[in-house]
Amino acid sequence: MTLTCTNVTLRQKTLRNDHISLYLDYYPAIRNPYTMKMSRREFLGIYIYAKPKNEQQRMFNQDMLNKAEAIRCIRVQSLINEEFGFLDKNKQKVDFLAYFRTKAREKYEKWNCVYNHFEKFVGGKCTFGDVTVELCEKFRDYLLKCKQINHPNAYISRNSAAGYYSTFRALLKIAYKEKMLRENLNDFLEKIEWKEVKKEYLTLDEVKKLAATPCKIPVLKQASLFACMTGLRISDILKLDWCDFEVGPDQGYYIRICTEKTETEATLPISQEALELCGEWGTGKVFKGLTRSMTHHPLKQWIAEAGIRKHITFHCFRHSYAVIQISLGTDIYTVSKMLTHKNVTTTQIYADLVNSKKRETANKISLK
């Protein structure tokens, strides 16, 4: 910001209740770098008696005038140093929950879940001024001990808590970038470490068994098998539109998407068989009628009917895609690109699951 010579004058405004409000008058007006609006007045929240009736009230007035003058001097110094934080004090009163709710609507389902937990944690009230390191640390402790929103008799898992807190910290990062928070609170916060768990997946034979098993909800079966053949997340499959499909130079079909979770732009080739799972070419959503609720009990019932005893969620189809591709010889870098991973180390875990060298090493020792 270009430095301008601004006079800061302490002025008084008479109120109806026989009091005077003290404020600072900036001339020429200065631009608030947060709202980009021109600011001329700053009310200090300091009041004096308009007509002091005794020595005590006169002493009080003088004391308040001295404090106001001290603030005026500080403001002059701040303007010289081009420090405008004092213009931002009203932002502390802004509703943080409303801000969180708006951001959650722009993201995916997990953000709404984290919002619900945070709203419950703060009792439905929270301003930006309330968002401190201490509050964030208490929310971290809350997540490690709280119960599920929709299933109040069950506690959330360690990894769910880690994921929720990671999402919350992502919100704090956005708020800091948008200058809603004065400092990056993440610099002072300790993340929740993930607990390593076994990644469940289907083998190619199990996917074929699932494909051969009738499902009471046809669109669920189509979307599930499509996920096994593309590795797409449920969030991306739900919003997949026919306008996302195009024919490439090789006359094969591609999907152009921006993944909802990582906001990664990607152009992914799909097979003819995967395309056939989408049904008849049309307009609007590809998997019409598909809902998240179908991926819970109806999905478990269908998997059980296929004779599969593993604990398989819809996200496990993404794991299945990766494991099957690597086991068939697809290099890890290609699989990483198809999964839209930002780092190939994220994909490495799937390679470890099918590492033939480990199997060879295990078979070298025999007691027979």
KOLVEX-813915 format. One record per residue: residue in one letter; x, y, z of N, C-alpha, C in turn. Coordinates in pm, whole numbers, plus 50000, padded with zeros to 5 digits. Layout:
N
aXYZXYZXYZ
...
This chain:
368
m500854988050000500005000050000500885012450000
t500515022249918501285034649912501015042950036
l502085047650098501975055650219501395069250187
t500365073350261499785086650245499835093750378
c499985107050373500025114950496498595116450546
t498305110350659496965110750714496985116750854
n496125126650876495985132551009495005124151091
v495375121651214494505114051303494105123251418
t492815126351423492325135951522491345129351616
l491505131751744490565126651844489345135751849
r488175130151826486965138251825485925132151919
q484855140151944483805135952036482445136551969
k481585127052007480225126951956479265126152075
t478405136252089477475136752201476335126752180
l476055119152284474985109252280473775114152359
r472675107252346471435111552410471425109252562
n472235100152608472205096552750473185104552835
d473455116952792474345125752867475775120352872
h476145112852767477505107952755478085112252620
i479385111152610480105114552487480925102552443
s480815099352315481595088352258482845094052192
l483985087952220485245092652163485575084352039
y486005091351933486395084251811487555091451744
l488195084051652489315089751578488855093151437
d489295104651390488935109451256490185109051169
y490125101151061491275099950970491025108850848
y491995117450818491855126050699493215127850631
p493295124750502492215118750421491915104450466
a490785099250421490375085750461491405075550416
i491485064650488492435053950454491655041650408
r492275033850321491595021950266491875009950355
n490815002950394490954990750472491414979550378
p492624974050399493154963950306492384950850309
y491504948750407490734936450419489404937450347
t488734949050360487434951050294487554959550169
m488694966150151488974975450040488054987650044
k487384989950158486545001750173487355012950238
m486975025250207487635036750267487105038750409
s488025041150501487655042850641488005057050686
r487055063750747487265077350795487195077950947
r486315070151007486135070651152486415057151217
e486945057851337487135045851420486635048951560
f485495043451595484965045451730485735036451827
l486165042351938487055035552031486325027552137
g485025029552152484305022652258484605028852393
i485035041352392485335048552516484325059952531
y483735060952649482695071052673483055079352796
i482705092352791482925101252905481625108552936
y481595114953053480405122453092480365135653017
a479195139052961479045151752890479095163552988
k478505161453105478495172053208478855165753342
p480165164353368480585158153495480035165853614
k479495158553711478835164853824479725166253947
n480815159153949481695159954065483135157254024
e484025158054120485455156354094485775142354045
q485075132554096485315118754055485015116853906
q483895122453858483555121353717484505129253630
r484985140853680485955148653603487285141053592
m487685134353699488925126353696488765114553600
f487565108653601487285097553509487395102253364
n486805113953334486875119553199488315121653155
q489105127353244490505130153208491275117253183
d491005107253265491675094353249491315088053114
m490015088353076489585082752948490155090652830
l490225103852844490795112152737492265108952719
n492955106352828494375102652819494545089352747
k493655079852779493735066752713493435068052563
a492435076152529492105078252389493245084952314
e493905094452378495035101152316496195091352293
a496375082152388497425072052373497135063152251
i495845059652233495465051552117495695059451988
r495385072351991495605080851872497075080651832
c497965081651930499405081451901499845068051842
i499245057351896499575044051844499105042651699
r497935048251668497415047651532498295055351435
v498795066751477499705074651393500945066351361
q501475059751462502665051451443502365039751349
s501165033651365500775022351279500675026751134
l500095038551109499975043450973501335046050910
i502265051350990503615053750939504275040550900
n504035030050982504635016850955503785008350860
e502675014250811501755007150722501244994150782
e500884994650910500294983250980498824986451003
f497944978450941496524981750942495674971551019
g496304963951107495564953951183494444959751265
f494574972251310493524978351393492224980151317
l492284980351183491064981651103490284968551096
d490924957851141490374944451123489644939251247
k489474947351349488944942351475487504937351464
n486714942951373485324938551358485244924251305
k486304919851239486314906351183486274895851293
q486744899451412486734890151524485304886351566
k484344894951531482954892651569482184884951462
v482824882251348482154875151239481884860651280
d480744855351239480314841751273481194831451203
f482044824651280482934814451224482134802351177
l481064798951249480254787451210479604789651074
a479124802051050478514805050920479554803850809
y480764808450836481874807450740482184792750713
f482264784750819482544770450808481454763650725
r480204766950754479074760750683479124763850533
t479484776050499479584780050358480674772150287
k481834770850351482944763350292482594748550278
a481874743050377481514728950374480594725950255
r479714735250224478804733350111479534733049978
e480704739549974481494739849851482344727349835
k482474719649943483344707949941482524695149932
y483014684249995482334671449987481794667450124
e481184655750132480394651850249481174652250380
k482444648550378483194648150503483254661950569
w483294672550488483324686150544482054688850624
n480914684050574479654685850647479684678250778
c480284666550777480384658450899481244665551002
v482374671150958483274678351049482574690851103
y481824697551015481074709451059480094705651170
n479374694551151478394690251251479054687351386
h480224681151382480954678351506481424691451572
f481924700651492482434713251548481284721551605
e480154721851535478994729251584478534723651719
k478554710551731478174704151857479204707351965
f480454707351928481554710052022481464724052082
v481154734051999481114747952047479714752152094
g478754742752092477424746052139476644755152048
g476994755051918476234762851820476624777451809
k477674781851881478114795751874479634796551870
c480144803951769481594805651759481914816951661
t482654826851707483094837751621484564835551587
f485074843551494486494842351459487374845951578
g486864854851664487624858351783487774846751879
d486844837051871486894825251959487884814751909
v488254815651782489114805251722490564807851761
t490994801151864492354802351914493044788751910
v494324788751937495074776151943494464767152050
e494114773152163493534765352273492224758752232
l491364766052161490084760452117490324748952019
c491264750751927491564740351827492124727851894
e492944729651996493504718252069492414710752144
k491444718152198490324711752268489444704252169
f489294709652047488514702651945489224689751905
r490554690151901491334678151872491064667351976
d491074671252103490794661652211489364656452201
y488444665352163487044661452148486894650452043
l487554652251928487444642551819487984628851859
l488974628651945489574615951987488674608252083
k487654614952137486804608452237485314608552202
c484934615452093483504617552067482854605551998
k481514605751999480744595251935480244600051798
q479834590751715479364594151581478074602151588
i477884611051491476694619351488475444611051463
n475504602151365474324594251327474174581351407
h475234577351477475184565251559475764568551696
p474964574951782475454580051910475944569452008
n475734556751977476234546152066477624541352026
a478134546651914479454542251865480414554051858
y481644551651901482674561951895483264562451754
i483754574151713484424574951583485794568751596
s486284563051489487574556251493488724566251496
r489904561251530491094569651534491354576051398
n491234568251292491504573551158490434583351113
s489194581351157488154591151126488474604351195
a488914603451320489294615551394490444622651325
a491414614751276492564620551205492104627651078
g491194621251004490684627250881489864639750908
y489034639351011488214651051046489084662851087
y490104660051168490974670951216491804676651101
s492184667951008492914672550889492034681950807
t490764678650795489814687250723489644700650795
f489554700150928489404712351006490634721350989
r491804715350986493034723150968493094728950827
a492524721850730492454727250594491574739650592
l490494739550671489624751250682490394763050742
l491174760450845491964771150908492954777150809
k493524768650724494474773350622493774782550523
i492554778750481491794786950388491444800350452
a491004799850578490634812150649491824821550663
y493004815750684494214824050696494574830250561
k494454822550455494754827750321493784838750281
e492544837550327491534847650296491544859150396
k492584859150483492784869950581491644871150682
m490944859850705489924859550809490554856650944
l491714850250944492494847851065493814855351054
r494244861351162495454869551159496734861451153
e496694848951202497884840551199497514826451157
n498494819351108498284805551064498324796451186
l497164793151240497094785251363497704771451346
n497744766351223498314753051199499774752151240
d500464763451244501864763451287502014759251432
f500914759951508500984757051651500184744651689
l499604737851588498744726451617499414713251580
e499154703251662499674689751637498594681351571
k498914675251459497914667151388497644654151462
i496574647551427496274634251481496884623951388
e497764615851441498454605851359497504594751317
w497654590251193496824579351141497304565951197
k496374557051222496714543551265496684534551143
e497784527651119497864519251000496894507651010
v496054506350910495054495550909495164487950777
k494634476050778494644467850657493674473450555
k494134475350432493264480250324492574468250259
e491274467950271490524457150210490324459950061
y490304449349982490104450749838489564437549783
l489034438449664488544426449595489574421949493
t489724408949477490564403749370489754404349240
l490424402049129489724402149000488624391648997
d488904379649054487884369149057486674373349141
e486924380549250485824385149336484994395949267
v485664404449190484924414649113484034407849010
k484564397448945483764389848848482574383048915
k482794377949037481714371549113480634381749148
l481084393849184480154404549216479354408549092
a480034408948978479364412748852478304402448812
a478524389948853477594379248817476424378248915
t476474385949023475434385349126474404396349105
p473124392949095472074403149078472054412749197
c471704425049169471594435249275470204441449267
k469574443549383468214448949387468154463349336
i469324470149338469384484049290470354484349171
p469864483449049470724482748930471764493848921
v471374506348953472334517448941473474516049040
l473234509749156474294507249253475304497349197
k474794486949131475684476949071476524483248960
q475874491248875476594497848765477704506848819
a477374515048918478354524548972479484517349044
s479174506549114480184498949187481194492549092
l480704486148989481584479748891482374490348813
f481734501748788482424512848722483584517648809
a483374518248940484444522349032485594512149030
c485244499349021486274488949015487114490048888
m486514495348782487204496048652487864509448626
t487594519448712488174532748691488934538048812
g488594533148932489244538049053488674551249103
l487554555849045486994568649087486344567649226
r486424578449300485784579249432484274580849415
i483524577749522482074579249518481684593849494
s482444603449550482114617649533482184621649386
d483154616049313483304619449171482294611949084
i481944599849125480954592249049479564598449062
l479254603449181477944609749204477734622049116
k478804629649093478654641949015479034640148867
l479404627948828479814625248690478684628548594
d478994636848494478004641448397478404636648257
w477414635148172477714630548036478584640447961
c478554653047999479404662847932480874661147970
d481154652648070482544650048109483214639948017
f482434633347931482964623147840483334629547706
e484424624547649484824629147515485614618247445
v485694619347314486444609747233487824615547206
g488864607547234490234612247215490744610147074
p491974614747046492584613146912492714598446871
d492804589446972492934575146942491574568446926
q490514576746921489134572046906488624564647030
g489384565247138488934559447265488234570047349
y487514565647450486774575047535487604579347657
y487404591947695488084597847810487064604947899
i487444606448025486654614548119487514626248163
r486974638248150487654650248199486964654648328
i487684653448440487074656648569488004665348653
c487394671548753488144678248859487724671048986
t488614663049043488254654949158487794663849273
e486704659649336486114667949442486994668549566
k487644657449601488424657049725489704665249716
t490484663049609491784669649597491764681249498
e490614683349432490474694049333491564693249226
t491824680849181492834678249080492184676748943
e492664684248845492174682948708492804670648645
a491984662448580492534650148521491734646148398
t492444640148301491814634148184492134619248188
l491114611048210491324596848235490694588348124
p491484579648062490924570647960490094559748028
i488994555647965488184544748019487964534547908
s487744522247947487544511447851486114511747798
q485904504547690484574503447631483624496547729
e484154486747801483334479347898482884488548011
a483814497248057483454506748163482394516548113
l482524520647987481554529947928480174523547920
e480124510647890478844503547879478124502948013
l478894503248123478284503148256477514515948284
c477814526348208477144539348227475744539548167
g475434529548088474104528948028474044536847898
e472834539747857472614546747731473084561247739
w473784565647636474314579247631473174589347642
g473394599547725472334609347744472844622747789
t472074629547870472464642647923472294642448075
g472944651948140472854652648286473714642248355
k473324638648475474094629048555474124615448487
v475284608748497475444595548435474684584948514
f474944584448645474314574248730473114580448801
k472064582448727470854589048778470204580548889
g469864587148998469214580249109470174574749212
l471474574849184472454569649279472574579149398
t472534573749519472704581749641473744575449731
r474274583149822475264578049916474674567450008
s473404568850042472774559250132472774545150073
m472774544349940472814531149875474144524049900
t475194531849928476534525949944476754520650084
h475704520550166475834515150302475144501550310
h473974500650367473314487550386473034480250254
p472464486950151472214479750025473484473749966
l474594481049976475864475949922476324463750002
k476234464250134476644452950218475814440650186
q474524442750166473624431550137473984424950004
w474264433049905474634427749772475944419949779
i476934425349850478234418749864478074405349937
a477234405250040476984392750113476324382350023
e475384386849940474704377749848475664372049744
a476764379149719477774374049625478724364149692
g478524361949821479364352349892480714357849933
i480844371049934482114377449972482034381050120
r482974376050199482944377750345483834389150394
k484484396150306485354407250346484494419450384
h485074428250466484394440850500484684450950389
i483784451550293483994459850175483084472050178
t483674483950166482924496350150483064500750005
f482324510949967482424515649829483844520349798
h484524526349895485874531249872486844519749844
c486494507749892487354496049868487424492549719
f486444497049641486494494649497487674502249436
r487984513749494489154521549448490434513849479
h490484507949601491644499649636491734487649542
s490584481849512490554470049424491124473249287
y490724484849233491224489049103492744489749104
a493294496149207494754497949214495474484649226
v494994475849315495654462949337495574454349211
i494414454049146494254445949025495164451048913
q495224464248895496074469848790497544466348813
i498004468048936499424465148965499704450248951
s498764441748997498974427248987498994422648841
l498334430448752498334427048610499544432848536
g500394440048609501634444948549501664459648516
t500614467048543500614481448517501604488148612
d502474496748559503494502848645502844512548744
i503494514248856502934521948968502704536648931
y503534542248844503384556348805502104558548725
t501784548948637500554549948560499344548648651
v499404539248744498314537448839498134550048924
s499244556048964499194568349044498484579448968
k498784580748838498134590948755496634588148740
m496294575348722494894571648705494094574248834
l494744572848948494084575349076494134590149114
t494784598149032494984612649055495674615549187
h496604606349225497404608949344498414619949313
k498634628749407499604639549388501034634649407
n501184623649480502514618249507502474603149489
v503454597649419503474583249391503644575149519
t504174581049625504334573649750502964569649808
t501924577249774500574573749818500124560749753
t500604558449632500224546449556501064534349596
q502194536849657503154526249688502544515149774
i501604518849860501014508849950500334497649873
y499784500849755499124490549675500154481149613
a501284486749579502354478449524502864468849631
d502894473449755503354464949864502414453049884
l501124455249857500144444549877500334433049779
v500894436049664501024425649561502494423449522
n503364427049611504794425849581505194411149574
s505454406549454505794392349434507114388649501
k508014398449518509284395649581509094391349726
k508114397149793507824393349931507344378949937
r506504375149839505994361549835507134351749810
e508044355349719509194346649690510064344949814
t510274355749889511084355150009510424346350114
a509104347750127508394339750225508444324850193
n508514321450064508504307450022509884301050023
k510924308750051512284303150050512524294050169
i511834296650280512034288550400510954277850406
s511394265150413510464254050417510974243550515
l510084237650589510474227250684510274213350625
k509844212850498509624199850433510804196050347
